Amino acid sequence: MHPQHLLLAMFHAALEAADPMRVLPPHLPPPPRGRTIVVGAGEAAASMARAVEEHWSAPVSGLVVTRHGHGAPCRHIEVVEAAHSTPDAAALAAAQRIRQLVGGLSADDLVLCLLSSGGSSLLSLPADGLTLADKRSVNQQLLRSGASIAEINCVCKHLSAIKGGRLGQAAEPAQMVSLIISDVPGDDPAVIACGPTVADPSTRQQALEILERYDLSAPRHVLEWLASDESETPKPGDARLSQVRNVLIATPQRSLVAAADFAAAQGLRTVILGDAIEGEARECAKVHAGIALSCATHGLPAAPPCVLLSGGETSVTVRGRGRGGRNAEFLLGLAIALRTHDGIWGLACDTDGSDGSEDNAGAQLAPDTLERAAALGLNPASLLEDNDAYRLFEVLNDLIVTGPTRTNVNDFRAILIERGAP
């Protein structure tokens, strides 16, 4: 099999391992004596809802909210599409209706909650007395402040009427099974979509301390809300969440293992470098290049033919004006770091089908990438400085375009070392 086809096949094996139609049905509970209500949010919510409908033997109804373009046809479960990253009116209205749907149920009823990447912004319902503008303002300040994800989540949960376990709390006394596709390092259900069905160990006092630590200008009524006992989220051991079961049905590591199994079946040695690699894309590329060259030169950590796999989510500090995407930037950085080694190929894609805000999932790298770029008058180093990796791979016809995959287990990177140094 040609190296590029092999890398694409590994990527598709990783996607298949996170396909809701494949991974969700084995985790469905028995139908209840009463009603079955389905709610959910995230990039995979619509495809998860469709998988429920295809494999559920009892009447079902409900509502899920997903990102624009990520819908899927359902017969009984309503699918709402809303803006991703910045919550909009459609997301707010959907969250209000979801909270209403899980209220007033009996112990004989069942709530299936379907959560995946993007669920936090798509399931946005401010606490009583707060507005969406309040939450946006505080969140944007936190993002600019350098606060960690854990700190941002802490504040977000305490300003929400639905996150930090509150959705699970609202469903009491019904049974609730939350089926979750992870896109976060560590696969902590309390982090995914800000844990709407998971007890929250953080406190409102910590949320106030975070706002003070970063000197954020929150409106007075936001501070008053956080100072009140009412803003506290349900904690581990809370009896109101005793009927909630949270189940991870797909994770980044499982997708990497699926890709590794496919590669091994093709006779390749495989090394999984990790499922939670973070940092600047171009700097991560240098580290991956060093390991790939070690394989080619010294046979360590694996002798060619071999493949290096990694997941997680790199970042890009935007300094230029080009079109990038973290996976395209990673690959361009990898190409420059590898220089002209003739036996190393690569692929880097976001498993949701969108490399940042671009229309491609990612791109692929060949041993002659730099040579072909130079022949077309492109300067790879200059393009990298301008965060314009998309342009290079577009001109070389090496972008990978999948469209929405309707799942997300974060980024997938594969480097194939076809042979050692001559």
N, C-alpha and C positions, 0 to 999 in steps of 0.2 A: 504494500500500500504506500502511495506517495506520502512523504512526511506531512505535507499540509493537510491531506485528507485524513491522515491518522490523528493529527491534533484536533481537527474539527470533529472527528468521531468521538474523541475523548470528551470534548466539550458537550456534545449531545448526550453522552452517557451521564455526565454530571447533571444536565438539565432533566433527564429522565428520572434520575434519583430524587428529584424535587418536584416532579409532576404531580399535582394534586389528584388527578384521576387515578394515578398509580399508588400514591402513598397514603391518601386519606381513607379509602374504604376499609382497610384492615383495622382502623382505630375507631370505627363507629360503634357506639354502644347499642344494646338492644333497644327497640322502640319502647316508649313508656306506656303506662296505662292511660295517660292523659294526652295533652297536646304536645307537638314538637314545634318549637320556634327556632328558626335559624337567624342569627345576626352575625355581623363580622365587618372587618375593615382591613384594607391593605391591597397591595398590588395583585395578590393571588386570590382575593376574596371571592371574585366572581367565578373563577375556575374551581375554587373549593366548593362554592355553593352548587355548581353544576354537578360536581362529583357526588355531593350529598344526594341530590335529586336522582341521579342515575343508580344509586345503590341503597336507597332508603325504601323500606317496604310499607311505611305507614304515611298517612296524610302529613304534609309539611307546609309551612308558610314562614315568611320572615322578610328580612331586608339586609342587604350588605352594601357597603360603599367601597368603591375602588377608584383607581386613578383613571383620568380620561384616556380612552383608547385601550383599556385593559378589561373591558366588559366581556361577558360571555352569555350566550342565550340560556335563560332559565325559564321554566314554565310556572313555578309556584313561588319562587323566592325572588323578590324584587331586587334589581341591581341598579344602584345609583352611581353615576360617575361624577367625580369632583376633582378639584385642583389638588395637586401633590406639592409638598413642601410648605406652601403658604395656604392655610385653611381658607376656604371660601364659604359663601352662603349655603351652597349645596351640601358641603360637608357638615356644617352646623345643623342644618335642617335634618339631615340623615341621622346624625348623632342624637338629636332630640327624639326622633321617632324610634330609634333603637332602644333608648332608655325606656320609653313608654311601652315598647313591645315586651320587655322582660319583666315589667311590673305587673302585679296583680295575678300572678300565676299560683298554682297549687303545688303541693308536694308530689302530685302524680304527673306533673308536667316536666318537660325536658327542654333546656336551652342548649343548642349547639352554637358555640361561639367560634368563628373562623378568623384567625389573626395571622398577619404576615407583615413584611416590610412596608413601610408607609402608613401603617395603621395609626400612628400617633397623630399625624397631620390630618388624616382622613376621618378620624374619630375625635373631633374637637368640640367639646361642650363645656363652656366656662361655668364655674361654680356660681351659685345664686348671688346676684348683685354685681357680678363681673361681666364684662363684654368680650367679644372676640378681639376687639381692638386692644383691650387691656392685655390679653394673653399674647397677642402678636408683639406688642411693644416690649413687654418683659422678655419674651423669647428672643427677639432680635438683639436686644441689649446683651443678653447672656451669650449669644453666639459671637458677638463682637468682642466680648470681654475676655475671652480665653478660658471660660469656665469649662470644666470637663463634662462629658456626656452624663455621668452620674449626677453631677450638680444640676445640670439643666433638667434632667428627669425629675429630680427631687422637687424643684420649684414647679415644674409642669404638673406633676401629680397633685400638688396641694392647691393649685388654682383650677382644678378640673372637677366637674361633677360626674365624671365617668371613668377616669383613669385611676391608677393606684388601688385597684381592687373594688372601686365603687360600682362598676357594672355588675360584678359578681354579687356584691352586697344587695343591689337592687333586685336581683332575680330570686332572692330568698322568698319562700322555702322551696322553690323548684330545684331540681337537679340541674347542674350545668357541667357540660364537658367542653373545654376550650381546646381546640385543635390548632396547633401553632407551627408555622414555618419560620425557622430562625434565620436571621441575617446579622446577628450580633456576636461579637467575641464572647466566648463562654456560654452562649446559648441560655442565658438567664431569662426565664419567662417574665420576670418582673421588669425587665428592660425592654423586651419586644413590645412595641406599640405602647410603651409606658405602662404595661401590665394592668389592663382594665379588669382582669379577673384574678389577679394575684395580690396577696397581702403585701403591704408596703412597709419595709422596716425603717424607712426614713421618716423624719418628723417635720412638723410645721416650723418648729424652732430652728431646725437646720436650714429650712428654706429661707427663713428670715436672715439667718447668719450669712447665707450665700449672697443675698441681695446686698447686705451691708459690706461683705468682703470685697465685692467688685464695684462698690459705690454706684449702684444702679438707681435711677430715679423712677421708682415705681409710684403710681398714683396712690394718694392717701387711702382710698377705699380698698386697694389691693393689700396694703400693709395692715389695715384694720381687719380684713378677712383672715390673713395669715396669723394675726394675733388672737383670733377667736378659736375656741375649742372645736367649733363646727368645721373648721378647715382640716382637721386631722383625718388622715386616711386609715382604713382598717389595717390592723397589725397582724403579724403571724400569730396563729392560734385563735383568731377572732371566730366565734361560733357562727357568725353570719356568712362565713365563707366555707363552712364545713361540708356543704353539698357541691362544692366546686372541685373539678378535677382538671388539671392542666397537663396536656400531652404534647410533646414535641414530635411532629410527624416527619419533619425534614430539617436537616442541618447542613452547614457548609462542609463539615467533616465527612458526612455520609456521601455527599456528592463527590468529594475528592477521592474517597475510597472506591466509588463506582468507576471513576475515570481510571484509577490505578488498576483496578481489576481488568478493565478493558485493555489497558496497555500491556499488562502482564500476559494476557491471552494472545497478544501479538508478539510475544517473546522479548518484551522490554523489561529491564530492571526499573523499578519505580521508587522514587523517594518523595514522600510528602513532607514539605518543609514547614507546614503549619497552616491552620485554617483561620488564623486571626492576625495575619501580618498587616501592620499599619505603618504609616510614615509617609514622607514625601515620595511620590511615584518615581521620580528620577533617581532618588537615593536608594530606594528599594531595588530598582533596576540594577544599580551597580553591585549590590550584594548578590542578587541572583546571577548576574554575569560572572562574578568571581567564583561562585559555586559551580556553574556550568563549565567554566574553563578548567577548574580543578578536576571535574569528571573527565574532561577531554584529555587533560595532560597527565593526571596522576591516577585516574580511575577511582577517585574518591569524591564524594561518598558512594558513588556507584560507577562502574565501568561501562562505557558505551557498548552496545546501544542502550540508552537509558532515558528516562524522562523525569524531570523535576516538576512537582505540582505544588501549588500554593493557593490559599484563599485569604479572605479578609477584605479590607478596604483601604487602599492608599488614599492620599490626598494630594491636592495640587495648590500651591500658592501661586495665584495668578499675577504675573508681572507684565505679561504681554497682551496683545490684542487678538491673538489667533483663536482658532477653534481647536479645542483639545479633547477633553475627556481623559480621566485618569488612566484608563487602560491603554489608550493610544499613546499618552505621554510616557507611561511605563515602557512600552515596546520601543519607542524611539530612543529613550535613555538606554535600554538594553542593547539596541543595535549599535549605538555609539560606543558603549562600554566593551562590546564584543569585537568591535572593529571588523575584521574581514575573515573570521573563522569560517571555513567552508563546510562545516558539518553540524551547525547548530541552527535550529528552527524554533520559532516561538509563536504563542497565541496568548492574548489577554482579552477577556470579555467580562462584562457585567451580566450576571445570569438573569436580570430582568429584561434584557434586550436593549437597554439604553445606557450608553457610556456617558454618565453625567446628564447633560441636557441635549446630547447629540442624537442623531437618528440611527446610529450604528451601535451594535453591542460592544464592539471593540475592533481589533485588527489582528493581522498575522504578520510574522516576520520570517524572512528567508535569508539564507547566507549572503545573497547578492542584493539585499535591500539597499544598502548604502551605495553600491555601484550603480544600480538602476536609478537611484535618486540623483546622483551626480551627473549621469548621462542626460537627465532631463533638466539640468541646471538648478537643482534644488540643493540648498545648503542645510543638512540635517541639524548641525549645531545651532545655526541661526533660528531655524524653525523651533527647536526646543526652547531657546531663550524667549521666543515670542509666544510660547504655549500654543504652537500651531501644528501639533502632531497630526491632527485630523487631515490637514491639507496634504501632508506627505503621503499618507497611506491611501488617501482618496486618489491622488494622481497616479500612484502605483497600482491602483485597483486592488488593494489589499485590505480594504475595510471589510468587516464581517457584519452583515445586516440580517437580523432575525425577525425584527418587529417585536411587539410585546410578547414575552414568553408566558406571562401570567403566573409567574413564580419569582422567587428571589432568595437565593442563599449567598448573596454578595458576589464578589469578584472571583473569577476562575483564571488561573495562569498556568500555562504548561510550556516547558522548554524541553525540546527533544535534542539530545546529543547523539547524533547519528553515528559518529566515529570519533576516535581519539586523534591526538595530534600526529601528524606524519612523522 
